[in-house]
C-alpha cells in the first residue's frame, strides 16, 4: 500500500494541495484574523525609519521563515494524505 500512496502523492497531491488549502484558509476565521493582523504590523514595519540594509536583513529573515513554514505545511499535508491512504488500506477500502 505504501507504494500506491507514494505514487498517488507524487502524481497529484500538489495539484490539490494548494487549492484545498486556500479554500480552507479563507473559511478559517482565526487564519483570516491573523492575516489582517499581519497586514497591520507590516504597515507599522514599513513606517519604521530603519536603514535600508537593516530592513533588507529583516525582510530576508522573514522570507526564510515563511519558506520554511510553507515547506513544513506541505510536508504536514502530505503526511496527512499518506496516513489517510494507510488507514483506508488497513480497513480494506483500498486495494
C-alpha positions in Angstrom: 0.0 0.0 0.0 2.8 2.4 0.8 4.0 2.2 -2.8 0.5 3.1 -4.1 0.1 6.0 -1.7 3.5 7.3 -2.5 2.7 7.2 -6.3 -0.6 9.0 -5.8 1.0 11.6 -3.7 3.8 12.2 -6.2 1.5 12.4 -9.2 -1.4 14.5 -8.0 -1.1 15.8 -4.5 0.5 19.1 -5.4 -2.5 19.9 -7.7 -5.0 19.5 -4.9 -2.9 20.8 -2.0 -2.8 24.5 -2.9 -6.4 24.8 -4.0 -7.8 22.9 -1.0 -5.5 24.7 1.5 -6.5 28.1 0.1 -10.2 27.3 0.2 -10.0 26.1 3.9 -7.8 29.1 4.9 -10.3 31.6 3.5 -13.0 30.0 5.6 -11.0 29.8 8.8 -11.8 32.8 11.0 -8.6 32.6 13.0 -6.5 32.5 9.9 -8.3 35.5 8.3 -8.0 37.4 11.6 -4.3 36.7 11.9 -3.7 37.6 8.2 -5.3 41.0 8.9 -3.1 41.5 12.0 0.0 40.7 9.9 -1.0 43.3 7.4 -1.4 45.9 10.2 2.1 45.0 11.6 3.6 45.2 8.1 2.3 48.8 7.7 4.0 49.7 11.1 7.2 48.0 9.9 7.2 49.9 6.7 6.8 53.2 8.6 9.9 52.5 10.7 12.9 54.6 9.8 15.4 51.9 9.6 18.4 52.0 7.3 17.8 50.0 4.0 20.5 47.5 4.9 18.7 46.6 8.2 15.3 46.4 6.5 16.8 44.1 3.9 18.2 41.8 6.6 14.9 41.7 8.4 13.0 41.0 5.2 15.3 38.2 4.2 14.9 36.7 7.7 11.1 36.9 7.4 11.2 35.4 3.9 13.3 32.4 5.1 10.9 31.8 8.0 7.9 31.9 5.6 9.6 29.5 3.2 10.4 27.1 6.0 6.8 27.3 7.3 5.4 26.7 3.8 7.6 23.6 3.4 6.5 22.3 6.8 2.9 22.9 5.8 3.4 21.0 2.6 5.0 18.1 4.4 2.2 18.0 7.0 -0.4 17.9 4.3 1.4 15.1 2.5 1.8 13.2 5.8 -2.0 13.5 6.4 -2.8 12.2 3.0 -0.3 9.3 3.3 -1.9 8.4 6.7 -5.3 8.6 5.1 -4.3 6.1 2.4 -2.8 3.8 5.0 -5.9 3.9 7.2 -8.2 3.3 4.2 -6.0 0.4 3.1 -5.9 -1.2 6.5 -9.7 -1.0 6.6 -9.8 -2.8 3.2 -11.3 0.2 1.5 -8.3 0.5 -1.0 -6.8 -2.3 -3.0 
